[in-house]
Amino acid sequence: MASIRDTLNNLARDYAIAWSSGDPEAVAGFFAPDGTITVNRGDPFVGRSAIADMARGFFDEFVDLEVRCDMLRWAGTHAIFVWTLEGHHAETRNHVITRGWEEWDMTADNKVQSSLWWYDAEDYQRQIDGV
């Protein structure tokens, strides 16, 4: 049986791969059926369908999106997934690199129940705009 360390490290690796795949359902599959993502204190995306729609928006915005897992930390059923997002914006063609993290509450079967997602939205927009 895999250790919790191996299980969560594999989960983080596979989650980054899903975000880099262009497949919104692959991203949503990491969440509990009623799982949520809240980005920078915005309105939550609730359920796999809404999470897939949110991911689809990123895939439309960045045709060559790549997400890398920079670090993972956990304590009990809580984890922090630290990431780097990189790609070329579909409209402006500007190269964007932004960093952030997700704070996860996990279910017993290692699905994400809730994710609080944080990144510097102003810097992200400046890079899209090319300023």
PyMOL CGO cylinders between C-alpha atoms (Angstrom):
from pymol import cmd
from pymol.cgo import CYLINDER

trace = [
    CYLINDER, 0.00, 0.00, 0.00, 1.29, 3.46, -0.93, 0.3, 1, 1, 1, 1, 1, 1,
    CYLINDER, 1.29, 3.46, -0.93, 2.18, 5.91, 1.80, 0.3, 1, 1, 1, 1, 1, 1,
    CYLINDER, 2.18, 5.91, 1.80, 0.16, 9.12, 2.16, 0.3, 1, 1, 1, 1, 1, 1,
    CYLINDER, 0.16, 9.12, 2.16, 3.25, 10.96, 0.93, 0.3, 1, 1, 1, 1, 1, 1,
    CYLINDER, 3.25, 10.96, 0.93, 3.40, 8.91, -2.26, 0.3, 1, 1, 1, 1, 1, 1,
    CYLINDER, 3.40, 8.91, -2.26, -0.36, 9.11, -2.75, 0.3, 1, 1, 1, 1, 1, 1,
    CYLINDER, -0.36, 9.11, -2.75, -0.48, 12.91, -2.45, 0.3, 1, 1, 1, 1, 1, 1,
    CYLINDER, -0.48, 12.91, -2.45, 2.70, 13.49, -4.46, 0.3, 1, 1, 1, 1, 1, 1,
    CYLINDER, 2.70, 13.49, -4.46, 1.24, 11.35, -7.25, 0.3, 1, 1, 1, 1, 1, 1,
    CYLINDER, 1.24, 11.35, -7.25, -2.04, 13.23, -6.97, 0.3, 1, 1, 1, 1, 1, 1,
    CYLINDER, -2.04, 13.23, -6.97, -0.27, 16.60, -7.30, 0.3, 1, 1, 1, 1, 1, 1,
    CYLINDER, -0.27, 16.60, -7.30, 1.79, 15.40, -10.26, 0.3, 1, 1, 1, 1, 1, 1,
    CYLINDER, 1.79, 15.40, -10.26, -1.28, 14.01, -12.01, 0.3, 1, 1, 1, 1, 1, 1,
    CYLINDER, -1.28, 14.01, -12.01, -3.32, 17.15, -11.27, 0.3, 1, 1, 1, 1, 1, 1,
    CYLINDER, -3.32, 17.15, -11.27, -0.64, 19.31, -12.93, 0.3, 1, 1, 1, 1, 1, 1,
    CYLINDER, -0.64, 19.31, -12.93, -0.63, 16.92, -15.90, 0.3, 1, 1, 1, 1, 1, 1,
    CYLINDER, -0.63, 16.92, -15.90, -4.43, 17.21, -16.15, 0.3, 1, 1, 1, 1, 1, 1,
    CYLINDER, -4.43, 17.21, -16.15, -4.17, 21.01, -16.18, 0.3, 1, 1, 1, 1, 1, 1,
    CYLINDER, -4.17, 21.01, -16.18, -1.57, 20.73, -18.96, 0.3, 1, 1, 1, 1, 1, 1,
    CYLINDER, -1.57, 20.73, -18.96, -3.66, 18.28, -20.99, 0.3, 1, 1, 1, 1, 1, 1,
    CYLINDER, -3.66, 18.28, -20.99, -6.34, 20.62, -22.33, 0.3, 1, 1, 1, 1, 1, 1,
    CYLINDER, -6.34, 20.62, -22.33, -9.02, 18.26, -20.99, 0.3, 1, 1, 1, 1, 1, 1,
    CYLINDER, -9.02, 18.26, -20.99, -11.38, 20.09, -18.58, 0.3, 1, 1, 1, 1, 1, 1,
    CYLINDER, -11.38, 20.09, -18.58, -13.05, 16.85, -17.45, 0.3, 1, 1, 1, 1, 1, 1,
    CYLINDER, -13.05, 16.85, -17.45, -9.64, 15.48, -16.44, 0.3, 1, 1, 1, 1, 1, 1,
    CYLINDER, -9.64, 15.48, -16.44, -9.19, 18.49, -14.13, 0.3, 1, 1, 1, 1, 1, 1,
    CYLINDER, -9.19, 18.49, -14.13, -12.73, 18.15, -12.71, 0.3, 1, 1, 1, 1, 1, 1,
    CYLINDER, -12.73, 18.15, -12.71, -12.15, 14.45, -12.04, 0.3, 1, 1, 1, 1, 1, 1,
    CYLINDER, -12.15, 14.45, -12.04, -9.78, 15.32, -9.20, 0.3, 1, 1, 1, 1, 1, 1,
    CYLINDER, -9.78, 15.32, -9.20, -12.66, 16.86, -7.26, 0.3, 1, 1, 1, 1, 1, 1,
    CYLINDER, -12.66, 16.86, -7.26, -15.45, 15.34, -5.20, 0.3, 1, 1, 1, 1, 1, 1,
    CYLINDER, -15.45, 15.34, -5.20, -18.78, 15.45, -7.11, 0.3, 1, 1, 1, 1, 1, 1,
    CYLINDER, -18.78, 15.45, -7.11, -19.79, 18.52, -5.06, 0.3, 1, 1, 1, 1, 1, 1,
    CYLINDER, -19.79, 18.52, -5.06, -16.25, 19.89, -4.82, 0.3, 1, 1, 1, 1, 1, 1,
    CYLINDER, -16.25, 19.89, -4.82, -15.49, 23.59, -5.09, 0.3, 1, 1, 1, 1, 1, 1,
    CYLINDER, -15.49, 23.59, -5.09, -12.83, 25.99, -6.33, 0.3, 1, 1, 1, 1, 1, 1,
    CYLINDER, -12.83, 25.99, -6.33, -12.77, 29.58, -5.09, 0.3, 1, 1, 1, 1, 1, 1,
    CYLINDER, -12.77, 29.58, -5.09, -10.29, 31.85, -6.88, 0.3, 1, 1, 1, 1, 1, 1,
    CYLINDER, -10.29, 31.85, -6.88, -8.95, 34.88, -4.98, 0.3, 1, 1, 1, 1, 1, 1,
    CYLINDER, -8.95, 34.88, -4.98, -12.08, 35.13, -2.80, 0.3, 1, 1, 1, 1, 1, 1,
    CYLINDER, -12.08, 35.13, -2.80, -14.39, 35.17, -5.82, 0.3, 1, 1, 1, 1, 1, 1,
    CYLINDER, -14.39, 35.17, -5.82, -17.60, 33.23, -6.24, 0.3, 1, 1, 1, 1, 1, 1,
    CYLINDER, -17.60, 33.23, -6.24, -17.02, 29.49, -5.91, 0.3, 1, 1, 1, 1, 1, 1,
    CYLINDER, -17.02, 29.49, -5.91, -17.28, 27.07, -8.80, 0.3, 1, 1, 1, 1, 1, 1,
    CYLINDER, -17.28, 27.07, -8.80, -19.38, 24.25, -7.34, 0.3, 1, 1, 1, 1, 1, 1,
    CYLINDER, -19.38, 24.25, -7.34, -19.46, 20.71, -8.72, 0.3, 1, 1, 1, 1, 1, 1,
    CYLINDER, -19.46, 20.71, -8.72, -17.45, 18.95, -11.38, 0.3, 1, 1, 1, 1, 1, 1,
    CYLINDER, -17.45, 18.95, -11.38, -19.40, 20.51, -14.25, 0.3, 1, 1, 1, 1, 1, 1,
    CYLINDER, -19.40, 20.51, -14.25, -18.69, 24.05, -13.05, 0.3, 1, 1, 1, 1, 1, 1,
    CYLINDER, -18.69, 24.05, -13.05, -15.05, 23.18, -12.37, 0.3, 1, 1, 1, 1, 1, 1,
    CYLINDER, -15.05, 23.18, -12.37, -14.72, 21.72, -15.88, 0.3, 1, 1, 1, 1, 1, 1,
    CYLINDER, -14.72, 21.72, -15.88, -16.23, 24.93, -17.32, 0.3, 1, 1, 1, 1, 1, 1,
    CYLINDER, -16.23, 24.93, -17.32, -13.72, 27.02, -15.35, 0.3, 1, 1, 1, 1, 1, 1,
    CYLINDER, -13.72, 27.02, -15.35, -10.83, 24.87, -16.61, 0.3, 1, 1, 1, 1, 1, 1,
    CYLINDER, -10.83, 24.87, -16.61, -12.20, 25.09, -20.17, 0.3, 1, 1, 1, 1, 1, 1,
    CYLINDER, -12.20, 25.09, -20.17, -11.95, 28.88, -19.89, 0.3, 1, 1, 1, 1, 1, 1,
    CYLINDER, -11.95, 28.88, -19.89, -8.24, 28.61, -19.11, 0.3, 1, 1, 1, 1, 1, 1,
    CYLINDER, -8.24, 28.61, -19.11, -7.73, 26.18, -21.99, 0.3, 1, 1, 1, 1, 1, 1,
    CYLINDER, -7.73, 26.18, -21.99, -9.49, 28.61, -24.35, 0.3, 1, 1, 1, 1, 1, 1,
    CYLINDER, -9.49, 28.61, -24.35, -7.38, 31.48, -23.03, 0.3, 1, 1, 1, 1, 1, 1,
    CYLINDER, -7.38, 31.48, -23.03, -4.04, 29.62, -23.22, 0.3, 1, 1, 1, 1, 1, 1,
    CYLINDER, -4.04, 29.62, -23.22, -3.74, 27.22, -26.14, 0.3, 1, 1, 1, 1, 1, 1,
    CYLINDER, -3.74, 27.22, -26.14, -0.39, 25.89, -24.88, 0.3, 1, 1, 1, 1, 1, 1,
    CYLINDER, -0.39, 25.89, -24.88, -1.14, 25.95, -21.15, 0.3, 1, 1, 1, 1, 1, 1,
    CYLINDER, -1.14, 25.95, -21.15, 1.36, 24.19, -18.92, 0.3, 1, 1, 1, 1, 1, 1,
    CYLINDER, 1.36, 24.19, -18.92, 0.96, 23.84, -15.16, 0.3, 1, 1, 1, 1, 1, 1,
    CYLINDER, 0.96, 23.84, -15.16, 3.81, 22.61, -13.01, 0.3, 1, 1, 1, 1, 1, 1,
    CYLINDER, 3.81, 22.61, -13.01, 3.69, 21.44, -9.43, 0.3, 1, 1, 1, 1, 1, 1,
    CYLINDER, 3.69, 21.44, -9.43, 6.38, 23.35, -7.57, 0.3, 1, 1, 1, 1, 1, 1,
    CYLINDER, 6.38, 23.35, -7.57, 5.68, 21.96, -4.12, 0.3, 1, 1, 1, 1, 1, 1,
    CYLINDER, 5.68, 21.96, -4.12, 3.13, 20.03, -2.11, 0.3, 1, 1, 1, 1, 1, 1,
    CYLINDER, 3.13, 20.03, -2.11, 2.64, 20.11, 1.64, 0.3, 1, 1, 1, 1, 1, 1,
    CYLINDER, 2.64, 20.11, 1.64, -0.01, 18.37, 3.68, 0.3, 1, 1, 1, 1, 1, 1,
    CYLINDER, -0.01, 18.37, 3.68, -1.28, 17.94, 7.21, 0.3, 1, 1, 1, 1, 1, 1,
    CYLINDER, -1.28, 17.94, 7.21, -4.01, 15.40, 7.76, 0.3, 1, 1, 1, 1, 1, 1,
    CYLINDER, -4.01, 15.40, 7.76, -6.78, 16.07, 5.23, 0.3, 1, 1, 1, 1, 1, 1,
    CYLINDER, -6.78, 16.07, 5.23, -5.38, 19.46, 4.22, 0.3, 1, 1, 1, 1, 1, 1,
    CYLINDER, -5.38, 19.46, 4.22, -2.81, 20.10, 1.50, 0.3, 1, 1, 1, 1, 1, 1,
    CYLINDER, -2.81, 20.10, 1.50, -1.18, 23.02, -0.29, 0.3, 1, 1, 1, 1, 1, 1,
    CYLINDER, -1.18, 23.02, -0.29, -0.46, 22.60, -4.00, 0.3, 1, 1, 1, 1, 1, 1,
    CYLINDER, -0.46, 22.60, -4.00, 2.03, 25.27, -5.15, 0.3, 1, 1, 1, 1, 1, 1,
    CYLINDER, 2.03, 25.27, -5.15, 2.03, 25.76, -8.92, 0.3, 1, 1, 1, 1, 1, 1,
    CYLINDER, 2.03, 25.76, -8.92, 3.40, 27.68, -11.88, 0.3, 1, 1, 1, 1, 1, 1,
    CYLINDER, 3.40, 27.68, -11.88, 1.16, 28.39, -14.87, 0.3, 1, 1, 1, 1, 1, 1,
    CYLINDER, 1.16, 28.39, -14.87, 2.78, 29.18, -18.20, 0.3, 1, 1, 1, 1, 1, 1,
    CYLINDER, 2.78, 29.18, -18.20, 1.49, 29.71, -21.70, 0.3, 1, 1, 1, 1, 1, 1,
    CYLINDER, 1.49, 29.71, -21.70, 0.76, 32.10, -24.52, 0.3, 1, 1, 1, 1, 1, 1,
    CYLINDER, 0.76, 32.10, -24.52, -2.47, 34.06, -24.30, 0.3, 1, 1, 1, 1, 1, 1,
    CYLINDER, -2.47, 34.06, -24.30, -4.73, 33.12, -27.22, 0.3, 1, 1, 1, 1, 1, 1,
    CYLINDER, -4.73, 33.12, -27.22, -5.76, 36.69, -28.05, 0.3, 1, 1, 1, 1, 1, 1,
    CYLINDER, -5.76, 36.69, -28.05, -2.65, 38.77, -27.30, 0.3, 1, 1, 1, 1, 1, 1,
    CYLINDER, -2.65, 38.77, -27.30, -0.12, 35.96, -27.91, 0.3, 1, 1, 1, 1, 1, 1,
    CYLINDER, -0.12, 35.96, -27.91, 1.83, 37.32, -24.92, 0.3, 1, 1, 1, 1, 1, 1,
    CYLINDER, 1.83, 37.32, -24.92, 3.83, 34.84, -22.89, 0.3, 1, 1, 1, 1, 1, 1,
    CYLINDER, 3.83, 34.84, -22.89, 2.48, 34.58, -19.35, 0.3, 1, 1, 1, 1, 1, 1,
    CYLINDER, 2.48, 34.58, -19.35, 4.12, 32.99, -16.32, 0.3, 1, 1, 1, 1, 1, 1,
    CYLINDER, 4.12, 32.99, -16.32, 2.28, 33.23, -13.04, 0.3, 1, 1, 1, 1, 1, 1,
    CYLINDER, 2.28, 33.23, -13.04, 2.64, 31.45, -9.75, 0.3, 1, 1, 1, 1, 1, 1,
    CYLINDER, 2.64, 31.45, -9.75, 0.15, 30.62, -7.07, 0.3, 1, 1, 1, 1, 1, 1,
    CYLINDER, 0.15, 30.62, -7.07, -1.19, 27.91, -4.84, 0.3, 1, 1, 1, 1, 1, 1,
    CYLINDER, -1.19, 27.91, -4.84, -4.29, 25.99, -3.93, 0.3, 1, 1, 1, 1, 1, 1,
    CYLINDER, -4.29, 25.99, -3.93, -5.29, 25.16, -0.39, 0.3, 1, 1, 1, 1, 1, 1,
    CYLINDER, -5.29, 25.16, -0.39, -7.09, 21.82, -0.50, 0.3, 1, 1, 1, 1, 1, 1,
    CYLINDER, -7.09, 21.82, -0.50, -9.45, 20.10, 1.89, 0.3, 1, 1, 1, 1, 1, 1,
    CYLINDER, -9.45, 20.10, 1.89, -9.39, 16.43, 0.90, 0.3, 1, 1, 1, 1, 1, 1,
    CYLINDER, -9.39, 16.43, 0.90, -11.98, 13.68, 1.16, 0.3, 1, 1, 1, 1, 1, 1,
    CYLINDER, -11.98, 13.68, 1.16, -11.21, 10.27, 2.63, 0.3, 1, 1, 1, 1, 1, 1,
    CYLINDER, -11.21, 10.27, 2.63, -10.74, 8.90, -0.91, 0.3, 1, 1, 1, 1, 1, 1,
    CYLINDER, -10.74, 8.90, -0.91, -8.24, 11.66, -1.83, 0.3, 1, 1, 1, 1, 1, 1,
    CYLINDER, -8.24, 11.66, -1.83, -10.53, 13.84, -3.92, 0.3, 1, 1, 1, 1, 1, 1,
    CYLINDER, -10.53, 13.84, -3.92, -10.43, 17.61, -3.50, 0.3, 1, 1, 1, 1, 1, 1,
    CYLINDER, -10.43, 17.61, -3.50, -13.52, 18.72, -1.57, 0.3, 1, 1, 1, 1, 1, 1,
    CYLINDER, -13.52, 18.72, -1.57, -12.62, 22.40, -1.64, 0.3, 1, 1, 1, 1, 1, 1,
    CYLINDER, -12.62, 22.40, -1.64, -9.83, 24.41, -3.14, 0.3, 1, 1, 1, 1, 1, 1,
    CYLINDER, -9.83, 24.41, -3.14, -8.94, 27.99, -2.27, 0.3, 1, 1, 1, 1, 1, 1,
    CYLINDER, -8.94, 27.99, -2.27, -6.91, 29.20, -5.23, 0.3, 1, 1, 1, 1, 1, 1,
    CYLINDER, -6.91, 29.20, -5.23, -4.56, 32.19, -4.92, 0.3, 1, 1, 1, 1, 1, 1,
    CYLINDER, -4.56, 32.19, -4.92, -2.48, 34.11, -7.45, 0.3, 1, 1, 1, 1, 1, 1,
    CYLINDER, -2.48, 34.11, -7.45, -1.55, 37.73, -8.25, 0.3, 1, 1, 1, 1, 1, 1,
    CYLINDER, -1.55, 37.73, -8.25, -4.38, 38.70, -10.62, 0.3, 1, 1, 1, 1, 1, 1,
    CYLINDER, -4.38, 38.70, -10.62, -2.91, 42.15, -11.36, 0.3, 1, 1, 1, 1, 1, 1,
    CYLINDER, -2.91, 42.15, -11.36, 0.44, 40.76, -12.46, 0.3, 1, 1, 1, 1, 1, 1,
    CYLINDER, 0.44, 40.76, -12.46, -1.34, 38.06, -14.47, 0.3, 1, 1, 1, 1, 1, 1,
    CYLINDER, -1.34, 38.06, -14.47, -3.38, 40.71, -16.32, 0.3, 1, 1, 1, 1, 1, 1,
    CYLINDER, -3.38, 40.71, -16.32, -0.30, 42.92, -16.90, 0.3, 1, 1, 1, 1, 1, 1,
    CYLINDER, -0.30, 42.92, -16.90, 1.43, 39.99, -18.59, 0.3, 1, 1, 1, 1, 1, 1,
    CYLINDER, 1.43, 39.99, -18.59, -1.62, 39.26, -20.76, 0.3, 1, 1, 1, 1, 1, 1,
    CYLINDER, -1.62, 39.26, -20.76, -1.74, 42.95, -21.74, 0.3, 1, 1, 1, 1, 1, 1,
    CYLINDER, -1.74, 42.95, -21.74, 2.01, 43.04, -22.37, 0.3, 1, 1, 1, 1, 1, 1,
    CYLINDER, 2.01, 43.04, -22.37, 2.69, 45.92, -19.99, 0.3, 1, 1, 1, 1, 1, 1,
]
cmd.load_cgo(trace, "trace")
